[in-house]
Amino acid sequence: MSTSGITLGLTHSFAEACAGCYLPAQPAHVPQPRGLIFNRGLAQALGLDADALFTEQGAELLAGNVLPTDAQPLAQAYAGHQFGNFAPQLGDGRALLLGEVVDPKGQRWDVQLKGSGQTSFSRRGDGKAAVGPMLREYLLGEAMFHLGVPTTRALAVVATGEAVRRERALPGAVLTRIAASHLRVGTFEYFAARQDTARVRQLADYSMRRHYPELNAGDYADFLRAVCVRQARLVARWMAIGFIHGVMNTDNMTISGETIDYGPCAFIEHYHPKAVFSSIDELGRYAYGRQPNIARWNLTRLAEALLPLLDTDETRAVDIASRIIADFQTQYQSAWCDEMRRKLGLRDEVKADEALAQDFLALMETAQADFTLSWRYLIDAAAGDETRLRSLFPAPTQTELSHWLTRWRQRLGDAPDLVAMRRANPYLIPRNHQVEAALTAASDHNDLAPFRSLLAALSQPFDEHHQAYATPAPRDYTAQYCTYCGT
């Protein structure tokens, strides 16, 4: 593999600290790399030279045809519980970690090529990716970032000029993913399943240095507790904006607390806790309302992997882990209530706030009211105008809505926190039908204009603009909508 002459300032702390947790690999050559979308703002935030990177020569690099002179490409090993079933070996089957960049603020970020060809972990897969799913990951990652959700992001999507075979031939692409790291619960499971305690300890020590430097070295109970806290806050944030991950396997839960993998994800339209859109989630394991419990289940798997580090006595280790995992529900509920108070405009805490929020959600469910707009129009109601909010609730629910509004106003008092409400209740989310329309135009017709327009709108989700993008999908569309993994 030739080098490009471009240097990204890559470092390799994972490779140096976690020997044995990966295998070297090289990206596949592609015939005609062409840049589709570049994230100039992210490049600048990382301290990269966007003018040099976002060129024809840069497209060759971002497609994997050439490498930065300071790259050391590798495929990370990990396992995972997929829909509750343990797969002892998964790993980066279509992705390569080139290294890490340290931004001007001193934060370290992974630079990964996704869709770059086969690795030792590919099994029977081709290691490639298609334009549609890679643009989807770019769009959803940017939307989540601007919504204030911890997330991986994309630096670029480059078309490869070759077809990849899925249900039909699709145009190929490579995405450059940026993440706080790609360490997963499944990374720990891989080595725990092999009873390789030394590697588990190696990974834990590295994770603590990289993501939890405030912890004391060797305090693995505090490490588990800290991961639980971040995941509790992350899932509470998902729930507050109506996000359904769709494939919450343990290999898709990061140690850093970032959202990763935007395959069969979706946003709910009318509120329903059992909402599922993923084609592969036939039993609703990862339904919207089940996400907090699944997070706890996944973290229990992490706790099991860490047991030998928690105490040399297995009984004591299990007791330590059990107490930490048992506390997750309290952490999540606290984080969720904090999210709800901001959405409701409340300035202080009262025990009855949880019931107030739950009753509003139940009312939405009965009315089949749009989740995002119900919360957004509550801002109008806080300012004295109920018109838009009431327009979402059919006549049979108007009386119940009036009773709830009376309770809410009594709790709200004379000083609703309108600033917090505007920051907590977006006007725009990635509406499923609009996302699909933009991706279809790009993939099937090589027309990126709808994608760019939607991307621009979603970069300002709390501003009331681009009204067309705030319009819910027709109910019959939502009823039959289905998302796919993209692999």
BELTA-V610984 format. One record per backbone hydrogen bond with DSSP energy under -1.0 kcal/mol. NH is the residue of the N-H (numbers start at 1). CO is the residue of the C=O. Records with the same first field share a line. If there is no record, write none. Layout:
NH=CO + CO
//
This chain:
4=67
11=100
16=12
17=13
18=14
21=18
23=75
25=73
28=116
32=160
34=159
36=157
37=157
39=155
40=38
43=39
44=40
45=41
46=42
47=44
48=43
50=48
53=49
54=50
55=53
59=55
60=56
61=57
62=58
63=59
65=60
66=60
67=2
69=6
71=68
72=98
74=97
75=23
77=21
79=186
80=87
82=85
85=82
87=80
90=78
92=76
93=91
96=113
97=74
98=111
100=11
101=109
103=107
106=103
109=101
110=179
111=99
112=177
113=96
114=175
115=94
117=127
122=119
125=122
131=171
134=130
135=131
136=132
137=133
138=134
139=135
140=136
141=137
142=138
143=139
144=140
145=141
146=142
147=143
148=145
149=144
152=259
153=178
155=176
157=37
158=174
159=34
160=172
164=170
166=168
170=164
172=162
173=129
174=158
175=114
176=156
177=112
178=153
179=110
185=253
186=250
188=184
189=185
190=186
192=188
193=189
195=192
196=191
197=195
200=196
201=197
202=198
203=199
204=200
205=201
206=202
207=203
208=204
209=205
210=206
211=207
212=208
215=212
219=216
220=218
223=219
224=220
225=221
226=222
227=223
228=224
229=225
230=226
231=227
232=228
233=229
234=230
235=231
236=232
237=233
238=234
239=235
240=236
241=237
243=238
244=266
249=247
250=81
252=249
253=250
255=183
259=150
265=263
266=244
268=242
271=369
275=272
279=483
282=280
284=281
287=284
288=275
289=273
290=287
291=288
294=290
295=291
296=292
297=293
298=294
299=295
300=296
301=297
302=298
303=299
304=300
305=301
306=302
309=306
310=306
311=307
317=313
318=314
319=315
320=316
321=317
322=318
323=319
324=320
325=321
326=322
327=323
328=325
331=327
332=328
333=329
334=330
335=331
336=332
337=333
338=334
339=335
340=336
341=337
342=338
343=339
344=340
346=341
353=350
356=352
357=353
358=354
359=355
360=356
361=357
362=358
363=359
364=360
365=361
366=362
367=363
368=364
369=364
371=269
374=370
375=371
376=372
377=373
379=376
381=377
382=378
383=379
384=381
385=380
390=386
391=387
392=389
393=390
397=394
398=395
401=397
402=398
403=399
404=400
405=401
406=402
407=403
408=404
409=405
410=406
411=407
412=408
413=409
417=345
418=416
421=417
422=418
423=419
424=420
425=421
427=461
428=461
431=429
435=431
436=432
437=433
438=434
439=435
440=436
441=437
442=438
443=439
444=440
445=441
447=441
452=448
453=449
454=450
455=451
456=452
457=453
458=454
460=457
463=460
465=463
469=466
470=467
478=474
479=475
483=277
//
